[in-house]
């Protein structure tokens, strides 16, 4: 009887460890998905920032031309 109880406790621990391992894997997979989403968002935001900077440079370059045009009218 005592051996049976020990085996049952041992099996219970093994089952719990297996369930925990599965949960950890699920959580890690979800973490990787979130990390990928954030990386994609960061890349998108960096692309927007680059585009904004290009617009700013273009606007800065065009400003004197526009001022001359307006002044010439």
N, CA, C, O and CB atoms as a CASP TS submission, in Angstrom:
PFRMAT TS
TARGET T0000
AUTHOR 0000-0000-0000
METHOD Language model
MODEL 1
PARENT N/A
ATOM      1  N   UNK     1       0.830  -1.204   0.000  1.00  0.00           N
ATOM      2  CA  UNK     1       0.000   0.000   0.000  1.00  0.00           C
ATOM      3  C   UNK     1       0.868   1.258   0.000  1.00  0.00           C
ATOM      4  O   UNK     1       0.598   2.225  -0.711  1.00  0.00           O
ATOM      5  CB  UNK     1      -0.941   0.004   1.217  1.00  0.00           C
ATOM      6  N   UNK     2       1.906   1.211   0.813  1.00  0.00           N
ATOM      7  CA  UNK     2       2.760   2.373   0.908  1.00  0.00           C
ATOM      8  C   UNK     2       3.445   2.664  -0.438  1.00  0.00           C
ATOM      9  O   UNK     2       3.555   3.818  -0.853  1.00  0.00           O
ATOM     10  CB  UNK     2       3.803   2.168   2.009  1.00  0.00           C
ATOM     11  N   UNK     3       3.897   1.606  -1.105  1.00  0.00           N
ATOM     12  CA  UNK     3       4.555   1.772  -2.405  1.00  0.00           C
ATOM     13  C   UNK     3       3.574   2.356  -3.428  1.00  0.00           C
ATOM     14  O   UNK     3       3.939   3.215  -4.230  1.00  0.00           O
ATOM     15  CB  UNK     3       5.114   0.415  -2.909  1.00  0.00           C
ATOM     16  N   UNK     4       2.321   1.875  -3.388  1.00  0.00           N
ATOM     17  CA  UNK     4       1.300   2.383  -4.311  1.00  0.00           C
ATOM     18  C   UNK     4       1.076   3.884  -4.091  1.00  0.00           C
ATOM     19  O   UNK     4       0.948   4.646  -5.049  1.00  0.00           O
ATOM     20  CB  UNK     4      -0.031   1.608  -4.128  1.00  0.00           C
ATOM     21  N   UNK     5       1.030   4.295  -2.831  1.00  0.00           N
ATOM     22  CA  UNK     5       0.856   5.719  -2.518  1.00  0.00           C
ATOM     23  C   UNK     5       2.045   6.538  -3.011  1.00  0.00           C
ATOM     24  O   UNK     5       1.877   7.646  -3.519  1.00  0.00           O
ATOM     25  CB  UNK     5       0.672   5.919  -1.002  1.00  0.00           C
ATOM     26  N   UNK     6       3.249   5.984  -2.858  1.00  0.00           N
ATOM     27  CA  UNK     6       4.445   6.688  -3.327  1.00  0.00           C
ATOM     28  C   UNK     6       4.416   6.854  -4.847  1.00  0.00           C
ATOM     29  O   UNK     6       4.737   7.917  -5.377  1.00  0.00           O
ATOM     30  CB  UNK     6       5.719   5.931  -2.900  1.00  0.00           C
ATOM     31  N   UNK     7       4.019   5.767  -5.540  1.00  0.00           N
ATOM     32  CA  UNK     7       3.935   5.825  -6.998  1.00  0.00           C
ATOM     33  C   UNK     7       2.883   6.840  -7.441  1.00  0.00           C
ATOM     34  O   UNK     7       3.097   7.589  -8.395  1.00  0.00           O
ATOM     35  CB  UNK     7       3.608   4.438  -7.572  1.00  0.00           C
ATOM     36  N   UNK     8       1.754   6.862  -6.747  1.00  0.00           N
ATOM     37  CA  UNK     8       0.692   7.793  -7.101  1.00  0.00           C
ATOM     38  C   UNK     8       1.163   9.238  -6.905  1.00  0.00           C
ATOM     39  O   UNK     8       0.910  10.096  -7.751  1.00  0.00           O
ATOM     40  CB  UNK     8      -0.570   7.517  -6.259  1.00  0.00           C
ATOM     41  N   UNK     9       1.842   9.501  -5.799  1.00  0.00           N
ATOM     42  CA  UNK     9       2.374  10.842  -5.567  1.00  0.00           C
ATOM     43  C   UNK     9       3.401  11.190  -6.636  1.00  0.00           C
ATOM     44  O   UNK     9       3.420  12.299  -7.169  1.00  0.00           O
ATOM     45  CB  UNK     9       3.002  10.946  -4.162  1.00  0.00           C
ATOM     46  N   UNK    10       4.250  10.222  -6.935  1.00  0.00           N
ATOM     47  CA  UNK    10       5.278  10.439  -7.950  1.00  0.00           C
ATOM     48  C   UNK    10       4.628  10.709  -9.305  1.00  0.00           C
ATOM     49  O   UNK    10       5.037  11.624 -10.020  1.00  0.00           O
ATOM     50  CB  UNK    10       6.226   9.219  -8.039  1.00  0.00           C
ATOM     51  N   UNK    11       3.623   9.920  -9.657  1.00  0.00           N
ATOM     52  CA  UNK    11       2.921  10.114 -10.923  1.00  0.00           C
ATOM     53  C   UNK    11       2.215  11.462 -10.957  1.00  0.00           C
ATOM     54  O   UNK    11       2.197  12.137 -11.986  1.00  0.00           O
ATOM     55  CB  UNK    11       1.913   8.989 -11.152  1.00  0.00           C
ATOM     56  N   UNK    12       1.643  11.843  -9.846  1.00  0.00           N
ATOM     57  CA  UNK    12       0.987  13.149  -9.770  1.00  0.00           C
ATOM     58  C   UNK    12       1.965  14.275 -10.023  1.00  0.00           C
ATOM     59  O   UNK    12       1.653  15.240 -10.720  1.00  0.00           O
ATOM     60  CB  UNK    12       0.328  13.335  -8.414  1.00  0.00           C
ATOM     61  N   UNK    13       3.150  14.147  -9.453  1.00  0.00           N
ATOM     62  CA  UNK    13       4.180  15.163  -9.658  1.00  0.00           C
ATOM     63  C   UNK    13       4.630  15.173 -11.113  1.00  0.00           C
ATOM     64  O   UNK    13       4.826  16.235 -11.704  1.00  0.00           O
ATOM     65  CB  UNK    13       5.382  14.915  -8.727  1.00  0.00           C
ATOM     66  N   UNK    14       4.793  13.980 -11.688  1.00  0.00           N
ATOM     67  CA  UNK    14       5.202  13.880 -13.088  1.00  0.00           C
ATOM     68  C   UNK    14       4.149  14.503 -13.990  1.00  0.00           C
ATOM     69  O   UNK    14       4.479  15.225 -14.931  1.00  0.00           O
ATOM     70  CB  UNK    14       5.444  12.413 -13.483  1.00  0.00           C
ATOM     71  N   UNK    15       2.878  14.224 -13.705  1.00  0.00           N
ATOM     72  CA  UNK    15       1.786  14.793 -14.495  1.00  0.00           C
ATOM     73  C   UNK    15       1.790  16.315 -14.357  1.00  0.00           C
ATOM     74  O   UNK    15       1.652  17.035 -15.346  1.00  0.00           O
ATOM     75  CB  UNK    15       0.417  14.209 -14.048  1.00  0.00           C
ATOM     76  N   UNK    16       1.949  16.797 -13.127  1.00  0.00           N
ATOM     77  CA  UNK    16       1.991  18.244 -12.925  1.00  0.00           C
ATOM     78  C   UNK    16       3.164  18.864 -13.679  1.00  0.00           C
ATOM     79  O   UNK    16       3.024  19.919 -14.300  1.00  0.00           O
ATOM     80  CB  UNK    16       2.091  18.575 -11.428  1.00  0.00           C
ATOM     81  N   UNK    17       4.311  18.208 -13.623  1.00  0.00           N
ATOM     82  CA  UNK    17       5.485  18.728 -14.323  1.00  0.00           C
ATOM     83  C   UNK    17       5.235  18.767 -15.825  1.00  0.00           C
ATOM     84  O   UNK    17       5.632  19.719 -16.497  1.00  0.00           O
ATOM     85  CB  UNK    17       6.727  17.874 -14.011  1.00  0.00           C
ATOM     86  N   UNK    18       4.581  17.742 -16.353  1.00  0.00           N
ATOM     87  CA  UNK    18       4.273  17.716 -17.786  1.00  0.00           C
ATOM     88  C   UNK    18       3.305  18.836 -18.152  1.00  0.00           C
ATOM     89  O   UNK    18       3.473  19.500 -19.175  1.00  0.00           O
ATOM     90  CB  UNK    18       3.681  16.353 -18.187  1.00  0.00           C
ATOM     91  N   UNK    19       2.294  19.041 -17.313  1.00  0.00           N
ATOM     92  CA  UNK    19       1.330  20.111 -17.569  1.00  0.00           C
ATOM     93  C   UNK    19       2.001  21.482 -17.492  1.00  0.00           C
ATOM     94  O   UNK    19       1.720  22.371 -18.296  1.00  0.00           O
ATOM     95  CB  UNK    19       0.166  20.034 -16.568  1.00  0.00           C
ATOM     96  N   UNK    20       2.886  21.637 -16.519  1.00  0.00           N
ATOM     97  CA  UNK    20       3.609  22.903 -16.386  1.00  0.00           C
ATOM     98  C   UNK    20       4.487  23.128 -17.609  1.00  0.00           C
ATOM     99  O   UNK    20       4.562  24.239 -18.133  1.00  0.00           O
ATOM    100  CB  UNK    20       4.464  22.917 -15.095  1.00  0.00           C
ATOM    101  N   UNK    21       5.145  22.076 -18.058  1.00  0.00           N
ATOM    102  CA  UNK    21       6.011  22.176 -19.237  1.00  0.00           C
ATOM    103  C   UNK    21       5.203  22.612 -20.462  1.00  0.00           C
ATOM    104  O   UNK    21       5.654  23.447 -21.245  1.00  0.00           O
ATOM    105  CB  UNK    21       6.711  20.825 -19.512  1.00  0.00           C
ATOM    106  N   UNK    22       4.010  22.040 -20.620  1.00  0.00           N
ATOM    107  CA  UNK    22       3.132  22.408 -21.736  1.00  0.00           C
ATOM    108  C   UNK    22       2.723  23.873 -21.622  1.00  0.00           C
ATOM    109  O   UNK    22       2.751  24.606 -22.611  1.00  0.00           O
ATOM    110  CB  UNK    22       1.877  21.501 -21.769  1.00  0.00           C
ATOM    111  N   UNK    23       2.342  24.300 -20.418  1.00  0.00           N
ATOM    112  CA  UNK    23       1.939  25.697 -20.212  1.00  0.00           C
ATOM    113  C   UNK    23       3.097  26.656 -20.483  1.00  0.00           C
ATOM    114  O   UNK    23       2.914  27.709 -21.092  1.00  0.00           O
ATOM    115  CB  UNK    23       1.419  25.897 -18.782  1.00  0.00           C
ATOM    116  N   UNK    24       4.288  26.279 -20.024  1.00  0.00           N
ATOM    117  CA  UNK    24       5.462  27.124 -20.262  1.00  0.00           C
ATOM    118  C   UNK    24       5.713  27.249 -21.762  1.00  0.00           C
ATOM    119  O   UNK    24       6.021  28.335 -22.255  1.00  0.00           O
ATOM    120  CB  UNK    24       6.714  26.545 -19.547  1.00  0.00           C
ATOM    121  N   UNK    25       5.583  26.148 -22.481  1.00  0.00           N
ATOM    122  CA  UNK    25       5.774  26.192 -23.936  1.00  0.00           C
ATOM    123  C   UNK    25       4.737  27.099 -24.593  1.00  0.00           C
ATOM    124  O   UNK    25       5.067  27.871 -25.493  1.00  0.00           O
ATOM    125  CB  UNK    25       5.692  24.775 -24.536  1.00  0.00           C
ATOM    126  N   UNK    26       3.481  27.006 -24.145  1.00  0.00           N
ATOM    127  CA  UNK    26       2.429  27.871 -24.699  1.00  0.00           C
ATOM    128  C   UNK    26       2.740  29.341 -24.422  1.00  0.00           C
ATOM    129  O   UNK    26       2.616  30.194 -25.301  1.00  0.00           O
ATOM    130  CB  UNK    26       1.050  27.498 -24.106  1.00  0.00           C
ATOM    131  N   UNK    27       3.145  29.617 -23.179  1.00  0.00           N
ATOM    132  CA  UNK    27       3.466  30.995 -22.813  1.00  0.00           C
ATOM    133  C   UNK    27       4.664  31.509 -23.601  1.00  0.00           C
ATOM    134  O   UNK    27       4.677  32.662 -24.033  1.00  0.00           O
ATOM    135  CB  UNK    27       3.742  31.097 -21.314  1.00  0.00           C
ATOM    136  N   UNK    28       5.662  30.665 -23.787  1.00  0.00           N
ATOM    137  CA  UNK    28       6.843  31.076 -24.548  1.00  0.00           C
ATOM    138  C   UNK    28       6.475  31.335 -26.007  1.00  0.00           C
ATOM    139  O   UNK    28       6.953  32.290 -26.619  1.00  0.00           O
ATOM    140  CB  UNK    28       7.947  30.003 -24.457  1.00  0.00           C
ATOM    141  N   UNK    29       5.615  30.467 -26.557  1.00  0.00           N
ATOM    142  CA  UNK    29       5.163  30.666 -27.936  1.00  0.00           C
ATOM    143  C   UNK    29       4.426  31.998 -28.052  1.00  0.00           C
ATOM    144  O   UNK    29       4.638  32.748 -29.005  1.00  0.00           O
ATOM    145  CB  UNK    29       4.249  29.497 -28.390  1.00  0.00           C
ATOM    146  N   UNK    30       3.561  32.288 -27.083  1.00  0.00           N
ATOM    147  CA  UNK    30       2.817  33.552 -27.092  1.00  0.00           C
ATOM    148  C   UNK    30       3.767  34.741 -26.955  1.00  0.00           C
ATOM    149  O   UNK    30       3.595  35.768 -27.612  1.00  0.00           O
ATOM    150  CB  UNK    30       1.773  33.573 -25.956  1.00  0.00           C
ATOM    151  N   UNK    31       4.773  34.583 -26.090  1.00  0.00           N
ATOM    152  CA  UNK    31       5.785  35.625 -25.928  1.00  0.00           C
ATOM    153  C   UNK    31       6.478  35.905 -27.259  1.00  0.00           C
ATOM    154  O   UNK    31       6.670  37.064 -27.628  1.00  0.00           O
ATOM    155  CB  UNK    31       6.818  35.215 -24.862  1.00  0.00           C
ATOM    156  N   UNK    32       6.855  34.848 -27.979  1.00  0.00           N
ATOM    157  CA  UNK    32       7.522  35.022 -29.272  1.00  0.00           C
ATOM    158  C   UNK    32       6.604  35.702 -30.282  1.00  0.00           C
ATOM    159  O   UNK    32       7.055  36.522 -31.081  1.00  0.00           O
ATOM    160  CB  UNK    32       7.988  33.667 -29.819  1.00  0.00           C
ATOM    161  N   UNK    33       5.307  35.361 -30.247  1.00  0.00           N
ATOM    162  CA  UNK    33       4.348  36.011 -31.146  1.00  0.00           C
ATOM    163  C   UNK    33       4.253  37.506 -30.842  1.00  0.00           C
ATOM    164  O   UNK    33       4.246  38.334 -31.753  1.00  0.00           O
ATOM    165  CB  UNK    33       2.955  35.352 -31.022  1.00  0.00           C
ATOM    166  N   UNK    34       4.179  37.838 -29.561  1.00  0.00           N
ATOM    167  CA  UNK    34       4.100  39.249 -29.157  1.00  0.00           C
ATOM    168  C   UNK    34       5.382  39.973 -29.542  1.00  0.00           C
ATOM    169  O   UNK    34       5.345  41.103 -30.028  1.00  0.00           O
ATOM    170  CB  UNK    34       3.849  39.374 -27.631  1.00  0.00           C
ATOM    171  N   UNK    35       6.507  39.319 -29.322  1.00  0.00           N
ATOM    172  CA  UNK    35       7.792  39.919 -29.680  1.00  0.00           C
ATOM    173  C   UNK    35       7.853  40.192 -31.185  1.00  0.00           C
ATOM    174  O   UNK    35       8.337  41.241 -31.611  1.00  0.00           O
ATOM    175  CB  UNK    35       8.956  38.998 -29.253  1.00  0.00           C
ATOM    176  N   UNK    36       7.365  39.251 -31.978  1.00  0.00           N
ATOM    177  CA  UNK    36       7.350  39.430 -33.429  1.00  0.00           C
ATOM    178  C   UNK    36       6.433  40.589 -33.820  1.00  0.00           C
ATOM    179  O   UNK    36       6.784  41.409 -34.669  1.00  0.00           O
ATOM    180  CB  UNK    36       6.898  38.131 -34.127  1.00  0.00           C
ATOM    181  N   UNK    37       5.255  40.649 -33.195  1.00  0.00           N
ATOM    182  CA  UNK    37       4.329  41.758 -33.469  1.00  0.00           C
ATOM    183  C   UNK    37       4.974  43.104 -33.137  1.00  0.00           C
ATOM    184  O   UNK    37       4.872  44.059 -33.908  1.00  0.00           O
ATOM    185  CB  UNK    37       3.026  41.583 -32.660  1.00  0.00           C
ATOM    186  N   UNK    38       5.636  43.168 -31.985  1.00  0.00           N
ATOM    187  CA  UNK    38       6.277  44.422 -31.587  1.00  0.00           C
ATOM    188  C   UNK    38       7.421  44.783 -32.527  1.00  0.00           C
ATOM    189  O   UNK    38       7.625  45.955 -32.847  1.00  0.00           O
ATOM    190  CB  UNK    38       6.793  44.323 -30.152  1.00  0.00           C
ATOM    191  N   UNK    39       8.158  43.779 -32.963  1.00  0.00           N
ATOM    192  CA  UNK    39       9.246  44.027 -33.916  1.00  0.00           C
ATOM    193  C   UNK    39       8.687  44.563 -35.225  1.00  0.00           C
ATOM    194  O   UNK    39       9.229  45.508 -35.798  1.00  0.00           O
ATOM    195  CB  UNK    39      10.058  42.737 -34.170  1.00  0.00           C
ATOM    196  N   UNK    40       7.600  43.957 -35.696  1.00  0.00           N
ATOM    197  CA  UNK    40       6.962  44.435 -36.931  1.00  0.00           C
ATOM    198  C   UNK    40       6.448  45.859 -36.767  1.00  0.00           C
ATOM    199  O   UNK    40       6.593  46.688 -37.666  1.00  0.00           O
ATOM    200  CB  UNK    40       5.808  43.506 -37.335  1.00  0.00           C
ATOM    201  N   UNK    41       5.846  46.139 -35.612  1.00  0.00           N
ATOM    202  CA  UNK    41       5.369  47.502 -35.342  1.00  0.00           C
ATOM    203  C   UNK    41       6.528  48.494 -35.329  1.00  0.00           C
ATOM    204  O   UNK    41       6.418  49.598 -35.863  1.00  0.00           O
ATOM    205  CB  UNK    41       4.617  47.554 -33.999  1.00  0.00           C
ATOM    206  N   UNK    42       7.632  48.093 -34.719  1.00  0.00           N
ATOM    207  CA  UNK    42       8.803  48.966 -34.658  1.00  0.00           C
ATOM    208  C   UNK    42       9.352  49.246 -36.054  1.00  0.00           C
ATOM    209  O   UNK    42       9.703  50.383 -36.369  1.00  0.00           O
ATOM    210  CB  UNK    42       9.893  48.339 -33.780  1.00  0.00           C
ATOM    211  N   UNK    43       9.425  48.217 -36.886  1.00  0.00           N
ATOM    212  CA  UNK    43       9.896  48.395 -38.264  1.00  0.00           C
ATOM    213  C   UNK    43       8.973  49.352 -39.012  1.00  0.00           C
ATOM    214  O   UNK    43       9.441  50.230 -39.736  1.00  0.00           O
ATOM    215  CB  UNK    43       9.971  47.033 -39.001  1.00  0.00           C
ATOM    216  N   UNK    44       7.662  49.182 -38.837  1.00  0.00           N
ATOM    217  CA  UNK    44       6.687  50.056 -39.488  1.00  0.00           C
ATOM    218  C   UNK    44       6.861  51.503 -39.027  1.00  0.00           C
ATOM    219  O   UNK    44       6.857  52.427 -39.840  1.00  0.00           O
ATOM    220  CB  UNK    44       5.255  49.574 -39.198  1.00  0.00           C
ATOM    221  N   UNK    45       7.012  51.689 -37.714  1.00  0.00           N
ATOM    222  CA  UNK    45       7.179  53.044 -37.184  1.00  0.00           C
ATOM    223  C   UNK    45       8.487  53.674 -37.658  1.00  0.00           C
ATOM    224  O   UNK    45       8.541  54.875 -37.926  1.00  0.00           O
ATOM    225  CB  UNK    45       7.135  53.023 -35.657  1.00  0.00           C
ATOM    226  N   UNK    46       9.531  52.867 -37.759  1.00  0.00           N
ATOM    227  CA  UNK    46      10.797  53.393 -38.275  1.00  0.00           C
ATOM    228  C   UNK    46      10.654  53.813 -39.734  1.00  0.00           C
ATOM    229  O   UNK    46      11.212  54.829 -40.149  1.00  0.00           O
ATOM    230  CB  UNK    46      11.915  52.346 -38.132  1.00  0.00           C
ATOM    231  N   UNK    47       9.913  53.038 -40.503  1.00  0.00           N
ATOM    232  CA  UNK    47       9.673  53.400 -41.905  1.00  0.00           C
ATOM    233  C   UNK    47       8.883  54.707 -41.990  1.00  0.00           C
ATOM    234  O   UNK    47       9.172  55.556 -42.832  1.00  0.00           O
ATOM    235  CB  UNK    47       8.914  52.264 -42.640  1.00  0.00           C
ATOM    236  N   UNK    48       7.889  54.865 -41.121  1.00  0.00           N
ATOM    237  CA  UNK    48       7.135  56.126 -41.090  1.00  0.00           C
ATOM    238  C   UNK    48       8.037  57.301 -40.724  1.00  0.00           C
ATOM    239  O   UNK    48       7.933  58.383 -41.301  1.00  0.00           O
ATOM    240  CB  UNK    48       5.971  56.031 -40.091  1.00  0.00           C
ATOM    241  N   UNK    49       8.909  57.073 -39.771  1.00  0.00           N
ATOM    242  CA  UNK    49       9.831  58.126 -39.352  1.00  0.00           C
ATOM    243  C   UNK    49      10.764  58.525 -40.494  1.00  0.00           C
ATOM    244  O   UNK    49      11.019  59.710 -40.710  1.00  0.00           O
ATOM    245  CB  UNK    49      10.649  57.666 -38.140  1.00  0.00           C
ATOM    246  N   UNK    50      11.265  57.542 -41.214  1.00  0.00           N
ATOM    247  CA  UNK    50      12.125  57.828 -42.369  1.00  0.00           C
ATOM    248  C   UNK    50      11.348  58.631 -43.411  1.00  0.00           C
ATOM    249  O   UNK    50      11.865  59.604 -43.959  1.00  0.00           O
ATOM    250  CB  UNK    50      12.667  56.513 -42.994  1.00  0.00           C
ATOM    251  N   UNK    51      10.107  58.223 -43.684  1.00  0.00           N
ATOM    252  CA  UNK    51       9.288  58.942 -44.666  1.00  0.00           C
ATOM    253  C   UNK    51       9.018  60.371 -44.208  1.00  0.00           C
ATOM    254  O   UNK    51       9.083  61.311 -45.000  1.00  0.00           O
ATOM    255  CB  UNK    51       7.959  58.205 -44.904  1.00  0.00           C
ATOM    256  N   UNK    52       8.716  60.520 -42.933  1.00  0.00           N
ATOM    257  CA  UNK    52       8.472  61.866 -42.394  1.00  0.00           C
ATOM    258  C   UNK    52       9.713  62.732 -42.552  1.00  0.00           C
ATOM    259  O   UNK    52       9.626  63.905 -42.917  1.00  0.00           O
ATOM    260  CB  UNK    52       8.059  61.795 -40.905  1.00  0.00           C
ATOM    261  N   UNK    53      10.861  62.142 -42.273  1.00  0.00           N
ATOM    262  CA  UNK    53      12.119  62.897 -42.415  1.00  0.00           C
ATOM    263  C   UNK    53      12.344  63.295 -43.877  1.00  0.00           C
ATOM    264  O   UNK    53      12.811  64.398 -44.161  1.00  0.00           O
ATOM    265  CB  UNK    53      13.322  62.058 -41.897  1.00  0.00           C
ATOM    266  N   UNK    54      12.013  62.397 -44.790  1.00  0.00           N
ATOM    267  CA  UNK    54      12.148  62.728 -46.218  1.00  0.00           C
ATOM    268  C   UNK    54      11.244  63.901 -46.580  1.00  0.00           C
ATOM    269  O   UNK    54      11.653  64.804 -47.310  1.00  0.00           O
ATOM    270  CB  UNK    54      11.807  61.501 -47.099  1.00  0.00           C
ATOM    271  N   UNK    55      10.010  63.886 -46.068  1.00  0.00           N
ATOM    272  CA  UNK    55       9.090  64.992 -46.341  1.00  0.00           C
ATOM    273  C   UNK    55       9.640  66.293 -45.763  1.00  0.00           C
ATOM    274  O   UNK    55       9.576  67.348 -46.395  1.00  0.00           O
ATOM    275  CB  UNK    55       7.691  64.695 -45.756  1.00  0.00           C
ATOM    276  N   UNK    56      10.185  66.197 -44.539  1.00  0.00           N
ATOM    277  CA  UNK    56      10.752  67.390 -43.909  1.00  0.00           C
ATOM    278  C   UNK    56      11.905  67.947 -44.737  1.00  0.00           C
ATOM    279  O   UNK    56      11.999  69.158 -44.939  1.00  0.00           O
ATOM    280  CB  UNK    56      11.231  67.070 -42.486  1.00  0.00           C
ATOM    281  N   UNK    57      12.772  67.077 -45.211  1.00  0.00           N
ATOM    282  CA  UNK    57      13.913  67.510 -46.027  1.00  0.00           C
ATOM    283  C   UNK    57      13.418  68.149 -47.319  1.00  0.00           C
ATOM    284  O   UNK    57      13.921  69.192 -47.738  1.00  0.00           O
ATOM    285  CB  UNK    57      14.850  66.317 -46.342  1.00  0.00           C
ATOM    286  N   UNK    58      12.428  67.516 -47.947  1.00  0.00           N
ATOM    287  CA  UNK    58      11.867  68.060 -49.192  1.00  0.00           C
ATOM    288  C   UNK    58      11.239  69.426 -48.939  1.00  0.00           C
ATOM    289  O   UNK    58      11.440  70.363 -49.711  1.00  0.00           O
ATOM    290  CB  UNK    58      10.816  67.093 -49.789  1.00  0.00           C
ATOM    291  N   UNK    59      10.483  69.532 -47.857  1.00  0.00           N
ATOM    292  CA  UNK    59       9.830  70.803 -47.523  1.00  0.00           C
ATOM    293  C   UNK    59      10.877  71.884 -47.235  1.00  0.00           C
ATOM    294  O   UNK    59      10.725  73.031 -47.655  1.00  0.00           O
ATOM    295  CB  UNK    59       8.890  70.627 -46.303  1.00  0.00           C
ATOM    296  N   UNK    60      11.940  71.507 -46.513  1.00  0.00           N
ATOM    297  CA  UNK    60      13.008  72.468 -46.220  1.00  0.00           C
ATOM    298  C   UNK    60      13.695  72.919 -47.507  1.00  0.00           C
ATOM    299  O   UNK    60      14.056  74.087 -47.654  1.00  0.00           O
ATOM    300  CB  UNK    60      14.041  71.851 -45.254  1.00  0.00           C
ATOM    301  N   UNK    61      13.871  71.988 -48.428  1.00  0.00           N
ATOM    302  CA  UNK    61      14.526  72.323 -49.696  1.00  0.00           C
ATOM    303  C   UNK    61      13.626  73.191 -50.566  1.00  0.00           C
ATOM    304  O   UNK    61      14.110  74.059 -51.293  1.00  0.00           O
ATOM    305  CB  UNK    61      14.914  71.046 -50.454  1.00  0.00           C
ATOM    306  N   UNK    62      12.326  72.961 -50.493  1.00  0.00           N
ATOM    307  CA  UNK    62      11.388  73.714 -51.331  1.00  0.00           C
ATOM    308  C   UNK    62      11.029  75.073 -50.742  1.00  0.00           C
ATOM    309  O   UNK    62      10.563  75.949 -51.470  1.00  0.00           O
ATOM    310  CB  UNK    62      10.127  72.910 -51.541  1.00  0.00           C
ATOM    311  N   UNK    63      11.231  75.265 -49.467  1.00  0.00           N
ATOM    312  CA  UNK    63      10.820  76.507 -48.808  1.00  0.00           C
ATOM    313  C   UNK    63      11.414  77.749 -49.468  1.00  0.00           C
ATOM    314  O   UNK    63      10.668  78.687 -49.749  1.00  0.00           O
ATOM    315  CB  UNK    63      11.221  76.471 -47.350  1.00  0.00           C
ATOM    316  N   UNK    64      12.724  77.800 -49.729  1.00  0.00           N
ATOM    317  CA  UNK    64      13.260  79.008 -50.388  1.00  0.00           C
ATOM    318  C   UNK    64      12.675  79.223 -51.781  1.00  0.00           C
ATOM    319  O   UNK    64      12.442  80.361 -52.187  1.00  0.00           O
ATOM    320  CB  UNK    64      14.779  78.919 -50.488  1.00  0.00           C
ATOM    321  N   UNK    65      12.439  78.150 -52.504  1.00  0.00           N
ATOM    322  CA  UNK    65      11.860  78.260 -53.846  1.00  0.00           C
ATOM    323  C   UNK    65      10.455  78.849 -53.757  1.00  0.00           C
ATOM    324  O   UNK    65      10.088  79.723 -54.542  1.00  0.00           O
ATOM    325  CB  UNK    65      11.823  76.874 -54.547  1.00  0.00           C
ATOM    326  N   UNK    66       9.675  78.363 -52.792  1.00  0.00           N
ATOM    327  CA  UNK    66       8.313  78.882 -52.611  1.00  0.00           C
ATOM    328  C   UNK    66       8.342  80.347 -52.195  1.00  0.00           C
ATOM    329  O   UNK    66       7.524  81.142 -52.659  1.00  0.00           O
ATOM    330  CB  UNK    66       7.553  78.051 -51.562  1.00  0.00           C
ATOM    331  N   UNK    67       9.277  80.706 -51.327  1.00  0.00           N
ATOM    332  CA  UNK    67       9.377  82.101 -50.885  1.00  0.00           C
ATOM    333  C   UNK    67       9.717  83.017 -52.060  1.00  0.00           C
ATOM    334  O   UNK    67       9.164  84.109 -52.187  1.00  0.00           O
ATOM    335  CB  UNK    67      10.440  82.242 -49.775  1.00  0.00           C
ATOM    336  N   UNK    68      10.629  82.562 -52.912  1.00  0.00           N
ATOM    337  CA  UNK    68      10.990  83.364 -54.088  1.00  0.00           C
ATOM    338  C   UNK    68       9.802  83.509 -55.028  1.00  0.00           C
ATOM    339  O   UNK    68       9.569  84.578 -55.593  1.00  0.00           O
ATOM    340  CB  UNK    68      12.176  82.729 -54.833  1.00  0.00           C
ATOM    341  N   UNK    69       9.054  82.423 -55.188  1.00  0.00           N
ATOM    342  CA  UNK    69       7.895  82.453 -56.080  1.00  0.00           C
ATOM    343  C   UNK    69       6.846  83.425 -55.555  1.00  0.00           C
ATOM    344  O   UNK    69       6.305  84.235 -56.309  1.00  0.00           O
ATOM    345  CB  UNK    69       7.290  81.045 -56.231  1.00  0.00           C
ATOM    346  N   UNK    70       6.565  83.339 -54.271  1.00  0.00           N
ATOM    347  CA  UNK    70       5.571  84.230 -53.664  1.00  0.00           C
ATOM    348  C   UNK    70       6.065  85.671 -53.721  1.00  0.00           C
ATOM    349  O   UNK    70       5.283  86.577 -54.010  1.00  0.00           O
ATOM    350  CB  UNK    70       5.280  83.815 -52.197  1.00  0.00           C
ATOM    351  N   UNK    71       7.330  85.894 -53.455  1.00  0.00           N
ATOM    352  CA  UNK    71       7.889  87.252 -53.473  1.00  0.00           C
ATOM    353  C   UNK    71       7.870  87.830 -54.885  1.00  0.00           C
ATOM    354  O   UNK    71       7.744  89.042 -55.059  1.00  0.00           O
ATOM    355  CB  UNK    71       9.329  87.249 -52.923  1.00  0.00           C
ATOM    356  N   UNK    72       7.995  86.969 -55.887  1.00  0.00           N
ATOM    357  CA  UNK    72       8.015  87.432 -57.271  1.00  0.00           C
ATOM    358  C   UNK    72       6.640  87.793 -57.795  1.00  0.00           C
ATOM    359  O   UNK    72       6.540  88.387 -58.869  1.00  0.00           O
ATOM    360  CB  UNK    72       8.619  86.384 -58.150  1.00  0.00           C
ATOM    361  N   UNK    73       5.598  87.467 -57.095  1.00  0.00           N
ATOM    362  CA  UNK    73       4.242  87.764 -57.578  1.00  0.00           C
ATOM    363  C   UNK    73       3.912  89.146 -57.258  1.00  0.00           C
ATOM    364  O   UNK    73       2.816  89.608 -57.574  1.00  0.00           O
ATOM    365  CB  UNK    73       3.205  86.840 -56.990  1.00  0.00           C
TER
END
